[in-house]
Amino acid sequence: MSIEVDKVVVRFGGLVALQDVSLTLEPGQIVTVIGPNGSGKSTLFNSITGLTKVAGGSVRIDGVDVVKTPPHQRIARGLARSFQTPRFDPRISVEDAVLCGFYPVSHAGIAGSLLRTLRVARQEREFAQACERILTDFKLGPLRGVALGELPMGQVRLVEVARAIAHRPKYLLLDEPAAGLTRAEQQLLADEIRRVAAAGVGVLLVEHNFALVRELSDHAVVLDGGRLLASGNVNELMRDPAFVAAYLGSGQQPAELTS
């Protein structure tokens, strides 16, 4: 049971975006992917979820190679993700956005939904109750009826993470979820990520907030120029000159690496 990325290569025309990148994500583990802008972090996420074609290597979910598997089938295998730029209709409400996360795990067919079978009605009640818990956990209850287009980007990001959790994934991929969040929202996010991991969900996190990386990571993978620069415990990596040089290249200051 794990996600195993083995020597993945991604090319865009003549540009090599990823070259022989490998990582493993186990259930209940929090793995962070870090590196300067343009290092291939989001491309790595897209190669795992099927949004980017892999030119070489393999991506296995629980032992099954999914390189040729379309994204919706990877979702069915237990993947959920957020995006660096949230993808929502700005007109829908916070509550409806979170409820959308339950769709991949819904067992209601078209006929059942139209006929309102007992099973469908029971499932809808379960989803409503679970949605209420998620809204409460993310302190989004008072905003349930607010359209996403009326919220600051930080809160929209929280909604997207809440939606991904509603999917009940085995593996949760979060692409810069803390961008634009207040300190209080960052702490709330960190608490939820820890809670999800403690429930046995593997969390793969792309994040520029190094304090959050240090707080959450069980293991870190460092990319630079599309290549795997280093991997290991974050505090140990901080003593690696190659890692420090790469991270300083993303605009960090030495004090931020040692605070």
Secondary structure, DSSP 8 states (H G I E B T S, - for coil): --EEEEEEEEEETTEEEEEEEEEEE-TT-EEEEE-STTSSHHHHHHHHHTSS--SEEEEEETTEE-TTS-HHHHHHTTEEE--SS----TTSBHHHHHHHTTGGG----HHHHHHT-HHHHHHHHHHHHHHHHHHHHTT-GGGTTSBGGGS-HHHHHHHHHHHHHHT--SEEEEESTTTT--HHHHHHHHHHHHHHHHTT-EEEEE-S-HHHHHHH-SEEEEEETTEEEEEE-HHHHTT-HHHHHHHHTTT--HHHHH-
